[in-house]
Amino acid sequence: MHGVTHRRQAWYPVLDQLAEQREVILVDLPGHGQSAPLVTEGRPVQQVLREQFKQFLTDQQLDRPHVAGNSLGGLVALYAGAEGDARSVTALSPAGFWRNGHEFRYTKQIFQRAATMSERLGDRVELLARTRGGRKLMYGLLCAHPARVTPDQAVGDIRAFRYARPALRTLLDAAEPFDMEIPLDVPVTIAWAARDLVLPPWQAEAARQAFPFGEHITMRGVGHVPMTDAPEFVAKILLRGSEPAASVAPITAAPSTAPAVRRTARAATA
């Protein structure tokens, strides 16, 4: 599962390597990508996300799959682990580990400013996305290597961001720290980007304290959305996180920058 305002295509750089060893289902979260708008009808957002994820599992006929996510998707994966809906959880820079509203305000302002900018620029932002300098500006906070984002990917992301703006406002207003427990028999892997400018790396320590039994990995040389920055390394983390506990070996390799080729896998909306 992808992060807030993103879409399932965020995982394309690692899809080839994952699909060789796993059945992969890429998910558009509610209010994102091709999914229906996020509608809460006055209920807590966290409850709605958990309920819709459970319904998604039912619709897809999935029984406790291995669940992985980035940012907001990582938070949803943690919810799934806490509620018994995940066989394992792998979260890349997951949301929910700020300690108070003051610390979250920094992240909130990043997204609010991005939303304001996209509204002001209108269709011109797509022209910006087609230039190397424009992509560097757009992805500078998300990736360590924004030049690796293709023009088509950037245009698609911009359109996804526009569609997700209503969900973004709802999610930002309702954001709160993650405080649920995950059973010890559910393996938890939390990997944090060392160059994360959206959810700063110090939050990784809060995650360590919350899950001292989990595996914690520092992803060096990558940004908040690490799939484009280091696809081979991210794929290795995801594959390791979904392995049976007895067969897991330590990750010692540095992130690789080798490109990945897309393979066919299942895609779904929530």
DRENMAR-186993 format. One line per 4 residues: number of its first residue (from 0); for each residue z, y, x of C-alpha. Coordinates in Angstrom, 1 decimal, always signed. Example, Ala and Ser with C-alpha at 12.3 -4.5 7.8 and 13.67 -1.06 7.14 Angstrom:
<recs>
0	+7.8/-4.5/+12.3 ~ +7.1/-1.1/+13.7
</recs>
This chain:
<recs>
0	+0.0/+0.0/+0.0 ~ -1.0/+3.4/+1.2 ~ +1.0/+6.7/+1.5 ~ +1.2/+9.6/-1.0
4	-2.1/+11.3/-1.8 ~ -4.0/+8.6/+0.2 ~ -6.0/+5.5/-1.1 ~ -6.4/+1.9/-0.4
8	-9.3/+2.6/+2.0 ~ -6.7/+3.8/+4.5 ~ -6.3/+0.1/+5.5 ~ -10.0/-0.4/+6.3
12	-9.6/-0.1/+10.1 ~ -7.2/-3.1/+10.1 ~ -8.8/-5.1/+7.3 ~ -11.1/-7.2/+9.5
16	-8.3/-8.5/+11.6 ~ -6.0/-9.2/+8.7 ~ -8.6/-10.9/+6.5 ~ -9.3/-13.5/+9.3
20	-5.8/-14.9/+8.8 ~ -4.6/-13.7/+5.4 ~ -5.8/-13.1/+1.9 ~ -5.5/-9.3/+1.7
24	-5.1/-7.2/-1.4 ~ -5.4/-3.5/-1.0 ~ -3.7/-1.4/-3.7 ~ -4.3/+2.0/-5.1
28	-0.8/+3.2/-6.2 ~ -0.3/+4.8/-9.6 ~ -1.9/+8.3/-9.7 ~ -4.0/+7.5/-6.6
32	-7.5/+6.3/-5.7 ~ -8.9/+4.5/-8.7 ~ -5.7/+3.8/-10.5 ~ -4.6/+5.4/-13.7
36	-2.5/+8.6/-13.5 ~ +1.2/+8.3/-12.8 ~ +2.9/+8.8/-16.2 ~ +6.7/+8.7/-16.3
40	+7.5/+9.8/-19.9 ~ +10.8/+11.2/-18.8 ~ +11.9/+8.0/-16.9 ~ +13.0/+8.1/-13.2
44	+10.0/+7.9/-11.0 ~ +11.5/+5.1/-8.8 ~ +12.0/+3.0/-11.9 ~ +8.4/+3.5/-13.0
48	+7.0/+2.6/-9.6 ~ +9.1/-0.6/-9.5 ~ +8.1/-1.6/-13.0 ~ +4.4/-1.0/-12.4
52	+4.6/-3.0/-9.2 ~ +6.1/-5.9/-11.0 ~ +3.4/-5.7/-13.7 ~ +0.8/-5.5/-10.9
56	+2.2/-8.8/-9.5 ~ +2.0/-10.4/-13.0 ~ -1.6/-9.2/-13.5 ~ -2.7/-10.5/-10.1
60	-0.7/-13.8/-10.6 ~ +1.2/-13.2/-7.4 ~ +4.5/-14.9/-6.7 ~ +6.5/-13.0/-4.1
64	+3.7/-12.1/-1.7 ~ +4.2/-10.6/+1.7 ~ +4.3/-6.8/+1.0 ~ +3.4/-4.1/+3.5
68	+3.0/-0.3/+3.2 ~ +2.8/+3.0/+4.9 ~ +4.9/+6.0/+4.0 ~ +5.3/+6.0/+0.2
72	+3.7/+2.5/+0.2 ~ +6.4/+1.4/+2.7 ~ +9.1/+2.7/+0.3 ~ +7.5/+0.7/-2.6
76	+7.5/-2.4/-0.3 ~ +11.2/-1.9/+0.4 ~ +11.9/-1.7/-3.3 ~ +9.9/-4.9/-3.8
80	+12.1/-6.6/-1.1 ~ +15.3/-5.4/-2.7 ~ +14.3/-6.6/-6.2 ~ +13.2/-10.1/-5.1
84	+9.5/-9.5/-5.5 ~ +8.5/-9.8/-1.8 ~ +8.5/-12.8/+0.5 ~ +8.7/-10.3/+3.5
88	+8.5/-6.6/+3.9 ~ +6.6/-4.6/+6.6 ~ +7.0/-0.9/+6.4 ~ +5.1/+1.6/+8.6
92	+7.0/+5.0/+8.8 ~ +8.4/+4.4/+5.3 ~ +9.6/+7.2/+3.1 ~ +13.2/+7.3/+2.0
96	+15.2/+7.7/+5.2 ~ +16.0/+11.4/+5.2 ~ +19.7/+12.0/+4.8 ~ +19.7/+15.0/+2.4
100	+17.5/+17.5/+0.6 ~ +17.5/+19.9/+3.5 ~ +16.0/+17.4/+5.8 ~ +13.4/+16.3/+3.2
104	+12.3/+20.0/+2.6 ~ +10.3/+19.9/+5.8 ~ +8.1/+17.0/+4.6 ~ +7.9/+18.4/+1.1
108	+6.5/+21.7/+2.4 ~ +3.8/+19.9/+4.4 ~ +2.4/+18.4/+1.3 ~ +2.9/+21.5/-0.8
112	+1.0/+23.6/+1.6 ~ -1.8/+21.0/+1.9 ~ -2.1/+21.0/-1.9 ~ -2.3/+24.8/-2.1
116	-4.9/+24.8/+0.7 ~ -7.1/+22.2/-1.1 ~ -6.9/+24.2/-4.4 ~ -7.9/+27.5/-2.7
120	-10.8/+26.0/-0.8 ~ -12.2/+24.0/-3.7 ~ -15.5/+22.3/-2.9 ~ -15.6/+24.0/+0.5
124	-13.0/+21.6/+1.8 ~ -15.7/+18.8/+1.8 ~ -17.9/+20.9/+4.0 ~ -14.9/+21.3/+6.3
128	-14.4/+17.6/+6.4 ~ -17.9/+17.0/+7.7 ~ -17.2/+19.0/+10.9 ~ -15.3/+17.7/+13.9
132	-13.1/+20.8/+14.0 ~ -12.4/+20.5/+10.3 ~ -11.3/+16.9/+10.6 ~ -9.1/+17.8/+13.5
136	-7.4/+20.5/+11.4 ~ -7.1/+18.2/+8.3 ~ -5.7/+15.2/+10.1 ~ -3.8/+16.8/+12.9
140	-0.4/+16.1/+11.2 ~ -1.4/+12.6/+10.1 ~ -3.1/+11.0/+13.1 ~ -2.7/+11.2/+16.9
144	-6.5/+10.9/+17.2 ~ -8.1/+12.8/+14.3 ~ -11.5/+12.7/+15.9 ~ -11.7/+9.0/+15.1
148	-11.8/+9.7/+11.4 ~ -15.4/+9.6/+10.2 ~ -17.0/+12.3/+8.0 ~ -17.4/+9.9/+5.1
152	-13.8/+8.7/+5.4 ~ -12.6/+12.4/+5.4 ~ -14.7/+13.4/+2.3 ~ -13.4/+10.3/+0.4
156	-9.8/+11.2/+1.4 ~ -10.2/+14.8/+0.3 ~ -11.4/+13.6/-3.1 ~ -8.5/+11.2/-3.3
160	-6.1/+14.0/-2.4 ~ -7.4/+16.1/-5.2 ~ -7.0/+13.4/-7.7 ~ -3.5/+12.6/-6.5
164	-2.1/+16.2/-6.7 ~ -0.4/+15.7/-10.1 ~ +1.3/+12.5/-8.8 ~ +2.2/+14.3/-5.6
168	+4.1/+17.0/-7.5 ~ +5.9/+14.3/-9.5 ~ +6.8/+12.3/-6.5 ~ +8.0/+15.3/-4.4
172	+10.3/+16.5/-7.2 ~ +11.8/+13.1/-7.6 ~ +12.1/+12.0/-4.0 ~ +15.4/+10.6/-2.9
176	+16.7/+8.4/+0.0 ~ +16.4/+4.7/-0.2 ~ +19.8/+3.1/-0.7 ~ +19.2/-0.4/-2.0
180	+20.1/-3.6/-0.2 ~ +17.5/-6.3/+0.7 ~ +18.6/-10.0/+0.8 ~ +19.0/-11.4/+4.3
184	+16.5/-14.1/+3.6 ~ +13.7/-11.5/+3.2 ~ +12.4/-10.6/+6.7 ~ +12.2/-6.8/+7.1
188	+10.0/-5.1/+9.8 ~ +10.1/-1.4/+10.1 ~ +7.6/+0.2/+12.6 ~ +7.8/+3.9/+13.2
192	+5.2/+6.1/+14.7 ~ +6.5/+7.9/+17.8 ~ +4.2/+10.9/+17.1 ~ +5.0/+11.1/+13.4
196	+4.9/+14.7/+12.3 ~ +5.4/+14.0/+8.6 ~ +8.5/+11.8/+8.6 ~ +10.0/+12.5/+12.0
200	+10.9/+9.6/+14.3 ~ +14.6/+10.3/+14.2 ~ +14.4/+8.8/+10.7 ~ +13.8/+5.5/+12.4
204	+17.5/+5.5/+13.4 ~ +18.5/+5.9/+9.8 ~ +16.4/+2.9/+9.0 ~ +18.0/+0.9/+11.8
208	+21.4/+1.7/+10.4 ~ +20.3/+0.7/+6.9 ~ +18.8/-2.6/+8.1 ~ +20.5/-3.7/+11.3
212	+19.3/-7.3/+10.7 ~ +15.6/-6.2/+10.5 ~ +13.0/-5.9/+13.3 ~ +12.4/-2.3/+14.4
216	+9.3/-1.3/+16.4 ~ +8.3/+2.0/+17.9 ~ +4.6/+2.6/+17.6 ~ +3.8/+4.8/+20.6
220	+0.7/+7.0/+20.8 ~ +0.1/+7.0/+17.0 ~ +0.7/+9.3/+14.1 ~ +2.1/+9.0/+10.6
224	-0.9/+7.1/+9.4 ~ -1.4/+4.7/+12.4 ~ -4.2/+2.5/+11.1 ~ -7.0/+4.7/+12.5
228	-5.1/+5.5/+15.7 ~ -4.4/+1.9/+16.8 ~ -5.9/-0.7/+14.4 ~ -5.3/-3.7/+16.7
232	-1.7/-2.9/+17.3 ~ -1.0/-2.2/+13.6 ~ -2.8/-5.4/+12.5 ~ -0.6/-7.3/+15.0
236	+2.6/-5.8/+13.4 ~ +1.4/-6.7/+9.9 ~ +0.5/-10.3/+10.8 ~ +3.8/-10.8/+12.6
240	+5.8/-9.3/+9.7 ~ +4.2/-11.9/+7.4 ~ +4.7/-14.9/+9.6 ~ +7.4/-17.6/+8.9
244	+10.6/-16.5/+10.8 ~ +10.6/-19.6/+13.0 ~ +7.1/-18.8/+14.5 ~ +7.7/-15.1/+15.3
248	+7.4/-14.0/+18.9 ~ +8.3/-10.6/+20.3 ~ +5.6/-7.9/+20.3 ~ +5.2/-6.6/+23.8
252	+1.6/-5.2/+23.8 ~ +0.8/-1.5/+23.8 ~ -1.3/-0.1/+21.0 ~ -5.0/-0.7/+21.4
256	-7.7/+1.8/+20.5 ~ -10.5/-0.8/+20.0 ~ -12.5/-0.2/+16.8 ~ -12.3/-2.6/+13.9
260	-15.1/-3.8/+11.6 ~ -14.5/-4.0/+7.9 ~ -14.4/-7.4/+6.2 ~ -14.4/-8.2/+2.5
264	-11.0/-8.6/+0.8 ~ -9.6/-8.1/-2.6 ~ -8.9/-4.6/-3.8 ~ -6.8/-3.7/-6.8
268	-5.5/-0.8/-8.8 ~ -1.9/-0.5/-10.0
</recs>
